[in-house]
Amino acid sequence: MVSENSDFFIENYFGIIKAGLICVPINPSLSSNEIKYIIDALKIKVIFTQNKYSEKIKQLVNGNVEIYTDIGEQDFDCSDEDDYDNNVNIDVDVNEDVAVILFTSGSTGSPKGVMLTHYNLIFNTNSIIEYLSLTQSDRVETVLPFYYCYGTSILHTHFRVGGSLVINNKFMFPQTVVEDIIQYNCTGFSGVPSTYQILLRMTDIKNTKLPSLRYITQAGGKLPELFIMQLIDILKDVDIFIMYGQTEATARLSYLPPDLICKKMNSIGKGISGTELMVLNSEGKSVNSGETGEVVARGGNIMKGYFNDKEETDKVLKNGDLYTGDLATVDDDGYIYIVAREKNIIKSGGIRISPKEIEDIILKIPEIVECAVVGVNDDILGEAVKAYIVLAKNKSCIDQKYIVDFCRTQLPSYKTPRYIEFLNALPKNSSGKVLMKKLKELK
């Protein structure tokens, strides 16, 4: 499936799964080489693509692959029972058969094909519906692509309860998000950290009333406390769900109840219904309060494995448990706090530094829209701290010295960025996640 969010995507996505086949949603903006690799590796037999991408796709396949586009289609009338049987008996093993292969975002490494079974989808969808209290009266505005697990989960949950979706493919014009919530009386909205940072600093959401909005959700990384507090202040009667998940866990692993957002600030909460979330040390034992360990998950939402990659699968799946690669601490009440991804930890002069701590400090400067901190090679320290900064328009008064001086008042010297570079925008994938690997490759 090669499509942006659309009716075409939705109809064919559910149709493929219902037919007992495996759907592989692909980001249309992937390079031709990346798409060809997926087509060849998975031995794809049929491709559904929007016509705007058809020429690109046709150049990548041979005559043995069928291609269907969204041109010349007729609306399907299922009112005649002779033409349509909703109770077709498809031979599917719900527990074992793969329904979807989603490719990881590749924000810290190479994308991998995550195999999710029908049961994975059912299990995760039901748990999310339960804690969000979704009903058929809910209408969510979605800017997250459906080929991304967070976007797919929004599609699953709202169709499951008979709710509705408002598709917005124009986030490059962020004010349209605010306008659509009002125009379509949306009850829900979901985003990754950059989504909310842009909305708060590049739209008039702070001065806009959104009476229909019942809840918002945030996942896909840690949203700095500063922005969480702004959302709490602006959306006084709106439930704010801070969540945590991975593609390897179908989508969702944990959430923090909205009534605890201030008391447990920066926590990802606890495991969703039916999912056990643990923080284990190097010996495989649960850490004590305040100690750091790796987040490990167990439940019906854990993937079957990576497609055709036993070596990588064995690294993260051990006795059915998912080792996430995320480092975290636990408080006395069992609530979990993500410290950083192990891959992103900066090791400078023998000291382990969390990039998020530095990013949170820099983002206190109101003129800064986004910030990403990485470790870069250094002959003396091993790695030195470098900050990439995106300024709001017409804020050229902020320079490197200003940022360094500000950090020195808030951070110890070894955490103060040694290098600072200004960018017009941080490199992101289509779901809005910052591509840390690409930042590290910049010269």
NUMITOR-658817 format. One record per residue (C-alpha): z, y, x; residue number from 0; residue in three letters. Coordinates in nm, 2 decimals. Layout:
N
KENU       pz       py       px   pavo   bapa
KENU        Z        Y        X    NUM    Ala
...
//
This chain:
443
KENU       pz       py       px   pavo   bapa
KENU     0.00     0.00     0.00      0    Met
KENU    -0.12     0.33     0.16      1    Val
KENU    -0.01     0.61    -0.07      2    Ser
KENU     0.20     0.91    -0.11      3    Glu
KENU     0.45     0.93    -0.40      4    Asn
KENU     0.23     0.90    -0.72      5    Ser
KENU     0.17     0.70    -1.04      6    Asp
KENU    -0.07     0.50    -0.83      7    Phe
KENU     0.20     0.39    -0.59      8    Phe
KENU     0.45     0.30    -0.87      9    Ile
KENU     0.21     0.10    -1.08     10    Glu
KENU     0.08    -0.11    -0.79     11    Asn
KENU     0.42    -0.15    -0.62     12    Tyr
KENU     0.58    -0.31    -0.92     13    Phe
KENU     0.26    -0.50    -1.00     14    Gly
KENU     0.25    -0.66    -0.66     15    Ile
KENU     0.62    -0.76    -0.67     16    Ile
KENU     0.59    -0.89    -1.02     17    Lys
KENU     0.29    -1.11    -0.92     18    Ala
KENU     0.52    -1.28    -0.67     19    Gly
KENU     0.33    -1.13    -0.37     20    Leu
KENU     0.47    -0.93    -0.08     21    Ile
KENU     0.43    -0.55    -0.09     22    Cys
KENU     0.41    -0.36     0.24     23    Val
KENU     0.43     0.02     0.17     24    Pro
KENU     0.29     0.21     0.46     25    Ile
KENU     0.33     0.57     0.57     26    Asn
KENU    -0.02     0.72     0.53     27    Pro
KENU     0.04     0.96     0.82     28    Ser
KENU     0.08     0.67     1.07     29    Leu
KENU    -0.19     0.67     1.34     30    Ser
KENU    -0.49     0.44     1.29     31    Ser
KENU    -0.37     0.22     1.57     32    Asn
KENU    -0.02     0.18     1.41     33    Glu
KENU    -0.18     0.09     1.07     34    Ile
KENU    -0.42    -0.15     1.22     35    Lys
KENU    -0.14    -0.32     1.41     36    Tyr
KENU     0.05    -0.38     1.08     37    Ile
KENU    -0.26    -0.50     0.90     38    Ile
KENU    -0.34    -0.75     1.17     39    Asp
KENU     0.01    -0.86     1.24     40    Ala
KENU     0.09    -0.93     0.87     41    Leu
KENU    -0.26    -1.07     0.80     42    Lys
KENU    -0.30    -0.84     0.51     43    Ile
KENU    -0.53    -0.97     0.24     44    Lys
KENU    -0.54    -0.68    -0.01     45    Val
KENU    -0.50    -0.30     0.04     46    Ile
KENU    -0.42    -0.05    -0.23     47    Phe
KENU    -0.49     0.30    -0.10     48    Thr
KENU    -0.54     0.64    -0.25     49    Gln
KENU    -0.90     0.75    -0.21     50    Asn
KENU    -0.80     1.03     0.03     51    Lys
KENU    -0.71     0.76     0.28     52    Tyr
KENU    -0.98     0.51     0.20     53    Ser
KENU    -1.22     0.60     0.48     54    Glu
KENU    -0.95     0.58     0.74     55    Lys
KENU    -0.85     0.24     0.61     56    Ile
KENU    -1.21     0.10     0.58     57    Lys
KENU    -1.26     0.17     0.95     58    Gln
KENU    -0.96    -0.06     1.04     59    Leu
KENU    -1.05    -0.38     0.85     60    Val
KENU    -1.32    -0.64     0.83     61    Asn
KENU    -1.50    -0.78     0.53     62    Gly
KENU    -1.22    -1.03     0.45     63    Asn
KENU    -0.98    -0.76     0.32     64    Val
KENU    -1.01    -0.63    -0.04     65    Glu
KENU    -0.96    -0.25    -0.08     66    Ile
KENU    -0.87    -0.09    -0.41     67    Tyr
KENU    -0.84     0.29    -0.46     68    Thr
KENU    -0.72     0.52    -0.73     69    Asp
KENU    -1.08     0.63    -0.82     70    Ile
KENU    -1.24     0.52    -1.14     71    Gly
KENU    -0.94     0.34    -1.28     72    Glu
KENU    -0.89     0.30    -1.66     73    Gln
KENU    -0.55     0.34    -1.83     74    Asp
KENU    -0.43    -0.01    -1.91     75    Phe
KENU    -0.34    -0.06    -2.27     76    Asp
KENU    -0.08    -0.33    -2.30     77    Cys
KENU    -0.04    -0.30    -2.68     78    Ser
KENU    -0.26    -0.60    -2.74     79    Asp
KENU    -0.05    -0.91    -2.68     80    Glu
KENU    -0.37    -1.12    -2.62     81    Asp
KENU    -0.45    -0.91    -2.32     82    Asp
KENU    -0.11    -0.89    -2.17     83    Tyr
KENU     0.18    -1.13    -2.13     84    Asp
KENU     0.50    -0.98    -2.00     85    Asn
KENU     0.65    -1.33    -1.97     86    Asn
KENU     0.41    -1.47    -1.71     87    Val
KENU     0.60    -1.74    -1.52     88    Asn
KENU     0.56    -1.66    -1.15     89    Ile
KENU     0.69    -1.92    -0.91     90    Asp
KENU     0.94    -1.72    -0.71     91    Val
KENU     1.26    -1.82    -0.53     92    Asp
KENU     1.46    -1.50    -0.59     93    Val
KENU     1.70    -1.57    -0.31     94    Asn
KENU     1.46    -1.67    -0.04     95    Glu
KENU     1.12    -1.52    -0.12     96    Asp
KENU     1.03    -1.19     0.04     97    Val
KENU     0.94    -0.91    -0.21     98    Ala
KENU     0.89    -0.62     0.02     99    Val
KENU     0.84    -0.55     0.39    100    Ile
KENU     0.96    -0.20     0.48    101    Leu
KENU     0.91    -0.06     0.83    102    Phe
KENU     1.20     0.12     0.99    103    Thr
KENU     1.17     0.49     1.05    104    Ser
KENU     1.15     0.45     1.42    105    Gly
KENU     1.37     0.75     1.48    106    Ser
KENU     1.54     0.59     1.78    107    Thr
KENU     1.29     0.32     1.87    108    Gly
KENU     0.98     0.13     1.77    109    Ser
KENU     0.94     0.06     1.39    110    Pro
KENU     1.01    -0.30     1.29    111    Lys
KENU     0.91    -0.48     0.96    112    Gly
KENU     1.22    -0.54     0.76    113    Val
KENU     1.19    -0.84     0.52    114    Met
KENU     1.37    -0.79     0.19    115    Leu
KENU     1.40    -1.06    -0.07    116    Thr
KENU     1.39    -1.02    -0.45    117    His
KENU     1.77    -1.08    -0.45    118    Tyr
KENU     1.82    -0.80    -0.19    119    Asn
KENU     1.65    -0.55    -0.42    120    Leu
KENU     1.84    -0.67    -0.73    121    Ile
KENU     2.18    -0.67    -0.56    122    Phe
KENU     2.14    -0.33    -0.40    123    Asn
KENU     1.99    -0.17    -0.71    124    Thr
KENU     2.27    -0.29    -0.93    125    Asn
KENU     2.54    -0.16    -0.69    126    Ser
KENU     2.39     0.18    -0.67    127    Ile
KENU     2.35     0.21    -1.04    128    Ile
KENU     2.72     0.12    -1.08    129    Glu
KENU     2.87     0.39    -0.86    130    Tyr
KENU     2.62     0.67    -0.96    131    Leu
KENU     2.68     0.58    -1.33    132    Ser
KENU     2.30     0.60    -1.39    133    Leu
KENU     2.16     0.58    -1.74    134    Thr
KENU     1.83     0.63    -1.92    135    Gln
KENU     1.91     0.99    -1.96    136    Ser
KENU     1.91     1.05    -1.59    137    Asp
KENU     1.61     1.23    -1.43    138    Arg
KENU     1.59     1.26    -1.05    139    Val
KENU     1.37     1.49    -0.85    140    Glu
KENU     1.25     1.29    -0.55    141    Thr
KENU     1.11     1.44    -0.23    142    Val
KENU     1.18     1.13    -0.02    143    Leu
KENU     0.87     0.90     0.02    144    Pro
KENU     0.88     0.57    -0.16    145    Phe
KENU     0.78     0.38     0.15    146    Tyr
KENU     1.12     0.48     0.30    147    Tyr
KENU     1.41     0.27     0.19    148    Cys
KENU     1.61     0.57     0.05    149    Tyr
KENU     1.31     0.67    -0.16    150    Gly
KENU     1.24     0.31    -0.27    151    Thr
KENU     1.60     0.28    -0.39    152    Ser
KENU     1.56     0.59    -0.61    153    Ile
KENU     1.25     0.43    -0.76    154    Leu
KENU     1.43     0.10    -0.82    155    His
KENU     1.74     0.24    -0.97    156    Thr
KENU     1.58     0.49    -1.22    157    His
KENU     1.33     0.24    -1.34    158    Phe
KENU     1.60    -0.02    -1.38    159    Arg
KENU     1.80     0.20    -1.62    160    Val
KENU     1.49     0.34    -1.79    161    Gly
KENU     1.55     0.69    -1.64    162    Gly
KENU     1.27     0.91    -1.50    163    Ser
KENU     1.15     1.07    -1.18    164    Leu
KENU     1.01     1.41    -1.10    165    Val
KENU     0.78     1.37    -0.79    166    Ile
KENU     0.77     1.66    -0.55    167    Asn
KENU     0.53     1.62    -0.26    168    Asn
KENU     0.55     1.99    -0.16    169    Lys
KENU     0.87     2.01     0.04    170    Phe
KENU     0.69     2.22     0.30    171    Met
KENU     0.75     2.49     0.02    172    Phe
KENU     1.12     2.42    -0.03    173    Pro
KENU     1.17     2.67    -0.30    174    Gln
KENU     0.96     2.44    -0.53    175    Thr
KENU     1.25     2.19    -0.52    176    Val
KENU     1.48     2.44    -0.68    177    Val
KENU     1.22     2.54    -0.93    178    Glu
KENU     1.15     2.18    -1.03    179    Asp
KENU     1.52     2.10    -1.09    180    Ile
KENU     1.53     2.39    -1.34    181    Ile
KENU     1.19     2.33    -1.50    182    Gln
KENU     1.23     1.96    -1.56    183    Tyr
KENU     1.61     1.96    -1.63    184    Asn
KENU     1.68     1.72    -1.34    185    Cys
KENU     2.02     1.55    -1.34    186    Thr
KENU     1.99     1.42    -0.99    187    Gly
KENU     1.86     1.50    -0.64    188    Phe
KENU     1.86     1.31    -0.31    189    Ser
KENU     1.80     1.41     0.05    190    Gly
KENU     1.86     1.35     0.42    191    Val
KENU     2.05     1.61     0.63    192    Pro
KENU     1.74     1.82     0.71    193    Ser
KENU     1.66     1.84     0.34    194    Thr
KENU     1.99     2.02     0.26    195    Tyr
KENU     1.99     2.23     0.58    196    Gln
KENU     1.65     2.37     0.48    197    Ile
KENU     1.74     2.42     0.12    198    Leu
KENU     2.06     2.61     0.21    199    Leu
KENU     1.90     2.83     0.47    200    Arg
KENU     1.54     2.87     0.35    201    Met
KENU     1.57     2.90    -0.03    202    Thr
KENU     1.77     3.10    -0.28    203    Asp
KENU     1.96     2.79    -0.40    204    Ile
KENU     2.29     2.98    -0.32    205    Lys
KENU     2.21     3.23    -0.59    206    Asn
KENU     2.06     2.99    -0.85    207    Thr
KENU     2.23     2.82    -1.14    208    Lys
KENU     2.13     2.45    -1.19    209    Leu
KENU     2.30     2.37    -1.52    210    Pro
KENU     2.12     2.03    -1.57    211    Ser
KENU     2.23     1.89    -1.23    212    Leu
KENU     2.49     1.61    -1.26    213    Arg
KENU     2.49     1.47    -0.91    214    Tyr
KENU     2.33     1.49    -0.56    215    Ile
KENU     2.32     1.22    -0.29    216    Thr
KENU     2.29     1.25     0.09    217    Gln
KENU     2.22     0.98     0.34    218    Ala
KENU     1.99     0.92     0.64    219    Gly
KENU     2.24     1.06     0.89    220    Gly
KENU     2.54     1.29     0.91    221    Lys
KENU     2.52     1.62     0.74    222    Leu
KENU     2.74     1.87     0.93    223    Pro
KENU     3.06     1.97     0.76    224    Glu
KENU     2.95     2.34     0.74    225    Leu
KENU     2.67     2.24     0.51    226    Phe
KENU     2.88     2.00     0.30    227    Ile
KENU     3.13     2.29     0.24    228    Met
KENU     2.84     2.52     0.13    229    Gln
KENU     2.72     2.25    -0.12    230    Leu
KENU     3.07     2.21    -0.26    231    Ile
KENU     3.10     2.59    -0.30    232    Asp
KENU     2.75     2.63    -0.46    233    Ile
KENU     2.75     2.31    -0.68    234    Leu
KENU     3.10     2.34    -0.83    235    Lys
KENU     3.04     2.11    -1.13    236    Asp
KENU     2.81     1.87    -0.95    237    Val
KENU     2.92     1.53    -0.80    238    Asp
KENU     2.83     1.51    -0.43    239    Ile
KENU     2.79     1.16    -0.30    240    Phe
KENU     2.79     1.12     0.08    241    Ile
KENU     2.63     0.78     0.16    242    Met
KENU     2.54     0.55     0.44    243    Tyr
KENU     2.28     0.28     0.48    244    Gly
KENU     2.00     0.12     0.67    245    Gln
KENU     1.66    -0.02     0.59    246    Thr
KENU     1.80    -0.36     0.71    247    Glu
KENU     2.05    -0.34     0.42    248    Ala
KENU     1.78    -0.27     0.16    249    Thr
KENU     1.91     0.09     0.14    250    Ala
KENU     2.27     0.14     0.07    251    Arg
KENU     2.59     0.02     0.25    252    Leu
KENU     2.86     0.26     0.15    253    Ser
KENU     2.95     0.58    -0.04    254    Tyr
KENU     3.23     0.83    -0.05    255    Leu
KENU     3.36     0.90    -0.40    256    Pro
KENU     3.30     1.27    -0.49    257    Pro
KENU     3.66     1.34    -0.56    258    Asp
KENU     3.75     1.25    -0.20    259    Leu
KENU     3.49     1.46    -0.03    260    Ile
KENU     3.74     1.73     0.08    261    Cys
KENU     4.03     1.49     0.16    262    Lys
KENU     3.80     1.25     0.35    263    Lys
KENU     3.56     1.51     0.50    264    Met
KENU     3.29     1.35     0.72    265    Asn
KENU     3.37     1.00     0.60    266    Ser
KENU     3.09     0.76     0.48    267    Ile
KENU     3.35     0.60     0.25    268    Gly
KENU     3.38     0.23     0.21    269    Lys
KENU     3.13    -0.05     0.13    270    Gly
KENU     2.95    -0.04    -0.21    271    Ile
KENU     3.03    -0.30    -0.47    272    Ser
KENU     2.98    -0.65    -0.33    273    Gly
KENU     2.93    -0.53     0.03    274    Thr
KENU     3.20    -0.57     0.30    275    Glu
KENU     3.19    -0.30     0.57    276    Leu
KENU     3.38    -0.37     0.89    277    Met
KENU     3.43    -0.18     1.22    278    Val
KENU     3.47    -0.43     1.50    279    Leu
KENU     3.55    -0.40     1.87    280    Asn
KENU     3.37    -0.59     2.15    281    Ser
KENU     3.58    -0.90     2.08    282    Glu
KENU     3.47    -0.91     1.72    283    Gly
KENU     3.81    -0.80     1.58    284    Lys
KENU     3.87    -0.51     1.34    285    Ser
KENU     3.97    -0.19     1.52    286    Val
KENU     4.29    -0.02     1.46    287    Asn
KENU     4.31     0.33     1.30    288    Ser
KENU     4.15     0.59     1.53    289    Gly
KENU     3.98     0.33     1.76    290    Glu
KENU     3.60     0.31     1.79    291    Thr
KENU     3.39     0.01     1.72    292    Gly
KENU     3.06    -0.10     1.57    293    Glu
KENU     2.99    -0.10     1.20    294    Val
KENU     2.92    -0.45     1.07    295    Val
KENU     2.81    -0.53     0.72    296    Ala
KENU     2.81    -0.84     0.50    297    Arg
KENU     2.67    -0.88     0.15    298    Gly
KENU     2.37    -0.96    -0.07    299    Gly
KENU     2.18    -0.66     0.04    300    Asn
KENU     2.13    -0.77     0.41    301    Ile
KENU     1.77    -0.84     0.51    302    Met
KENU     1.62    -1.18     0.57    303    Lys
KENU     1.51    -1.06     0.92    304    Gly
KENU     1.24    -0.87     1.10    305    Tyr
KENU     0.89    -1.00     1.04    306    Phe
KENU     0.77    -1.23     1.32    307    Asn
KENU     1.04    -1.10     1.56    308    Asp
KENU     1.32    -1.36     1.61    309    Lys
KENU     1.45    -1.19     1.93    310    Glu
KENU     1.52    -0.86     1.76    311    Glu
KENU     1.65    -1.03     1.45    312    Thr
KENU     1.90    -1.23     1.65    313    Asp
KENU     2.03    -0.91     1.81    314    Lys
KENU     2.14    -0.76     1.47    315    Val
KENU     2.19    -1.06     1.25    316    Leu
KENU     2.48    -1.28     1.35    317    Lys
KENU     2.60    -1.55     1.11    318    Asn
KENU     2.44    -1.34     0.83    319    Gly
KENU     2.63    -1.03     0.92    320    Asp
KENU     2.44    -0.71     1.01    321    Leu
KENU     2.54    -0.53     1.33    322    Tyr
KENU     2.42    -0.18     1.26    323    Thr
KENU     2.44    -0.03     1.61    324    Gly
KENU     2.64     0.26     1.47    325    Asp
KENU     2.98     0.35     1.63    326    Leu
KENU     3.26     0.45     1.40    327    Ala
KENU     3.64     0.49     1.35    328    Thr
KENU     3.86     0.40     1.06    329    Val
KENU     4.15     0.59     0.91    330    Asp
KENU     4.48     0.46     0.78    331    Asp
KENU     4.33     0.42     0.43    332    Asp
KENU     4.03     0.22     0.55    333    Gly
KENU     3.77     0.50     0.52    334    Tyr
KENU     3.50     0.49     0.78    335    Ile
KENU     3.38     0.78     1.00    336    Tyr
KENU     3.05     0.75     1.19    337    Ile
KENU     3.08     0.87     1.55    338    Val
KENU     2.72     0.82     1.66    339    Ala
KENU     2.44     0.57     1.71    340    Arg
KENU     2.50     0.38     2.03    341    Glu
KENU     2.14     0.46     2.14    342    Lys
KENU     2.21     0.84     2.10    343    Asn
KENU     2.54     0.86     2.29    344    Ile
KENU     2.51     1.08     2.60    345    Ile
KENU     2.66     0.94     2.91    346    Lys
KENU     2.72     1.25     3.13    347    Ser
KENU     2.92     1.22     3.46    348    Gly
KENU     3.08     0.90     3.33    349    Gly
KENU     3.19     1.06     3.00    350    Ile
KENU     3.05     0.94     2.67    351    Arg
KENU     2.95     1.24     2.45    352    Ile
KENU     2.86     1.24     2.08    353    Ser
KENU     2.56     1.46     2.01    354    Pro
KENU     2.67     1.53     1.66    355    Lys
KENU     2.99     1.71     1.77    356    Glu
KENU     2.78     1.96     1.97    357    Ile
KENU     2.52     1.99     1.69    358    Glu
KENU     2.79     2.08     1.44    359    Asp
KENU     2.92     2.36     1.66    360    Ile
KENU     2.58     2.51     1.72    361    Ile
KENU     2.49     2.50     1.35    362    Leu
KENU     2.79     2.73     1.28    363    Lys
KENU     2.55     3.01     1.40    364    Ile
KENU     2.40     3.13     1.06    365    Pro
KENU     2.07     3.22     1.22    366    Glu
KENU     2.00     2.85     1.32    367    Ile
KENU     1.83     2.63     1.07    368    Val
KENU     1.83     2.30     1.27    369    Glu
KENU     1.96     2.16     1.59    370    Cys
KENU     1.93     1.84     1.78    371    Ala
KENU     2.11     1.74     2.09    372    Val
KENU     2.00     1.47     2.34    373    Val
KENU     2.07     1.35     2.68    374    Gly
KENU     1.81     1.42     2.95    375    Val
KENU     1.79     1.28     3.30    376    Asn
KENU     2.00     1.45     3.56    377    Asp
KENU     2.03     1.36     3.93    378    Asp
KENU     2.40     1.44     3.95    379    Ile
KENU     2.54     1.36     3.61    380    Leu
KENU     2.31     1.08     3.51    381    Gly
KENU     2.24     1.26     3.18    382    Glu
KENU     2.28     1.63     3.09    383    Ala
KENU     2.32     1.78     2.75    384    Val
KENU     2.01     1.95     2.61    385    Lys
KENU     1.99     2.13     2.27    386    Ala
KENU     1.67     2.18     2.07    387    Tyr
KENU     1.70     2.48     1.84    388    Ile
KENU     1.51     2.59     1.53    389    Val
KENU     1.58     2.96     1.43    390    Leu
KENU     1.53     3.11     1.09    391    Ala
KENU     1.23     3.35     1.08    392    Lys
KENU     1.27     3.68     1.25    393    Asn
KENU     1.59     3.59     1.43    394    Lys
KENU     1.46     3.64     1.78    395    Ser
KENU     1.79     3.81     1.87    396    Cys
KENU     1.94     3.47     1.93    397    Ile
KENU     1.87     3.36     2.29    398    Asp
KENU     1.99     3.09     2.52    399    Gln
KENU     2.27     3.29     2.66    400    Lys
KENU     2.40     3.37     2.31    401    Tyr
KENU     2.42     3.00     2.22    402    Ile
KENU     2.58     2.89     2.55    403    Val
KENU     2.84     3.16     2.53    404    Asp
KENU     2.92     3.06     2.17    405    Phe
KENU     2.95     2.69     2.27    406    Cys
KENU     3.18     2.78     2.56    407    Arg
KENU     3.43     2.93     2.31    408    Thr
KENU     3.42     2.61     2.10    409    Gln
KENU     3.36     2.32     2.34    410    Leu
KENU     3.49     2.20     2.68    411    Pro
KENU     3.25     2.28     2.97    412    Ser
KENU     3.11     1.92     3.00    413    Tyr
KENU     3.00     1.93     2.63    414    Lys
KENU     2.84     2.27     2.66    415    Thr
KENU     2.46     2.23     2.67    416    Pro
KENU     2.31     2.27     3.01    417    Arg
KENU     1.96     2.32     2.87    418    Tyr
KENU     1.84     2.49     2.56    419    Ile
KENU     1.49     2.49     2.42    420    Glu
KENU     1.36     2.67     2.11    421    Phe
KENU     1.11     2.50     1.88    422    Leu
KENU     0.92     2.61     1.57    423    Asn
KENU     1.03     2.28     1.41    424    Ala
KENU     1.20     1.96     1.51    425    Leu
KENU     0.98     1.65     1.53    426    Pro
KENU     1.05     1.44     1.22    427    Lys
KENU     0.91     1.14     1.04    428    Asn
KENU     0.78     1.18     0.69    429    Ser
KENU     1.13     1.10     0.54    430    Ser
KENU     1.28     1.40     0.72    431    Gly
KENU     1.46     1.21     0.99    432    Lys
KENU     1.46     1.38     1.34    433    Val
KENU     1.27     1.17     1.59    434    Leu
KENU     1.53     1.16     1.87    435    Met
KENU     1.30     0.94     2.09    436    Lys
KENU     1.02     1.20     2.08    437    Lys
KENU     1.27     1.48     2.17    438    Leu
KENU     1.38     1.28     2.48    439    Lys
KENU     1.01     1.25     2.58    440    Glu
KENU     0.95     1.62     2.57    441    Leu
KENU     0.92     1.79     2.91    442    Lys
//
